Amino acid sequence: MTHEHDHEQSTEERYGQATWDARYSESDRIWSGKPNQRLVEQIGGLAPGTAIDIGAGEGADSVWLASNGWKVTALDVSPVALAKTRAHAAEAGVEVTTVQHDLISTSALPGTFDLVSAHFWHPPLDRFADFRDVLGAAVNPGGTLLVVAHHPADHGPHRPDPHGHAAFLFTPEKVTALFDDSWQVVTCEAQERPTNRPDGPPVLTDTVVRLRRNT
Ligand SMILES: C[S@@+](CC[C@H](N)C(=O)[O-])C[C@H]1O[C@@H](n2cnc3c(N)ncnc32)[C@H](O)[C@@H]1O
């Protein structure tokens, strides 16, 4: 007998445009519309410059950054998501440039930036070093790389897999281990966050990594 969960998703199914376009077409808004808490906490105090929002989705983070003076590029594989980002930016009266880009098939980001911000981007396991070789490579000297993701503590024998992709969760230390001393580790923490998801655990743990590239 075949169960849905027995089916291992291929990279194309997990990271392909068709998957994400379909997901973003299902409803008006699949995320909260609010900027991610860690973005606000980590970046709120920085002087604005250029920024790229990796896997921007519906653009709440991009809009928050633009509203705080950043010149923002929102990158996603899904044109459906990017149309929502543009609508969200127009509603907020800010400018956000959108770029359709497949992080799996294309190696370099479109430019370099003072901030490269990736929230809940869980790459294929064999592409983990992209955090350094692709995202880190796009950070200007003196700039910031912010990686926020679901921590493996969210999944264990005592808890169901709340994100549906337990194998792809990672610790902050796994990210910082990629970087040499041309980077300063500003934050490398597992941070808990209460949730009000009716079907999930009351608390989730975020992997939070903030690195500053030396000048
Ligand atoms: C879990 S969502 C996170 C959305 C947003 N950053 C947030 O925090 O709400 C992951 C995002 O990555 C995008 N994505 C998935 N595969 C991708 C790929 N191959 N290239 C670029 N973006 C991709 C999806 O379209 C989706 O918007």
The ligand as a MOL file (V3000), in Angstrom:
LIG
                    3D

  0  0  0     0  0            999 V3000
M  V30 BEGIN CTAB
M  V30 COUNTS 27 29 0 0 0
M  V30 BEGIN ATOM
M  V30 1 C 8.9960 28.6610 3.4110 0
M  V30 2 S 8.7970 29.8840 2.1720 0 CHG=1
M  V30 3 C 9.4080 31.3290 2.9890 0
M  V30 4 C 8.7860 32.6110 2.5080 0
M  V30 5 C 9.2520 33.8840 3.2210 0
M  V30 6 N 10.6940 34.0360 3.2130 0
M  V30 7 C 8.7600 33.9090 4.6520 0
M  V30 8 O 9.5740 33.8490 5.5730 0
M  V30 9 O 7.5380 33.9850 4.8520 0 CHG=-1
M  V30 10 C 10.0890 29.4710 1.0240 0
M  V30 11 C 10.1190 30.3340 -0.2200 0
M  V30 12 O 11.1750 29.8720 -1.0700 0
M  V30 13 C 10.7300 29.9410 -2.4080 0
M  V30 14 N 11.4690 28.9610 -3.2020 0
M  V30 15 C 11.2710 27.6090 -3.2420 0
M  V30 16 N 12.0930 27.0440 -4.1320 0
M  V30 17 C 12.8450 28.0530 -4.6730 0
M  V30 18 C 13.8580 28.0870 -5.6710 0
M  V30 19 N 14.2370 26.9920 -6.3270 0
M  V30 20 N 14.4060 29.2920 -5.9740 0
M  V30 21 C 13.9880 30.4360 -5.3540 0
M  V30 22 N 13.0170 30.4540 -4.4150 0
M  V30 23 C 12.4450 29.2720 -4.0720 0
M  V30 24 C 9.2450 29.6240 -2.3350 0
M  V30 25 O 8.5220 30.0990 -3.4540 0
M  V30 26 C 8.8370 30.3090 -1.0290 0
M  V30 27 O 8.3740 31.6060 -1.2590 0
M  V30 END ATOM
M  V30 BEGIN BOND
M  V30 1 1 1 2
M  V30 2 1 2 3
M  V30 3 1 2 10
M  V30 4 1 3 4
M  V30 5 1 4 5
M  V30 6 1 5 6
M  V30 7 1 5 7
M  V30 8 2 7 8
M  V30 9 1 7 9
M  V30 10 1 10 11
M  V30 11 1 11 12
M  V30 12 1 11 26
M  V30 13 1 12 13
M  V30 14 1 13 14
M  V30 15 1 13 24
M  V30 16 1 14 15
M  V30 17 1 14 23
M  V30 18 2 15 16
M  V30 19 1 16 17
M  V30 20 1 17 18
M  V30 21 2 17 23
M  V30 22 1 18 19
M  V30 23 2 18 20
M  V30 24 1 20 21
M  V30 25 2 21 22
M  V30 26 1 22 23
M  V30 27 1 24 25
M  V30 28 1 24 26
M  V30 29 1 26 27
M  V30 END BOND
M  V30 END CTAB
M  END
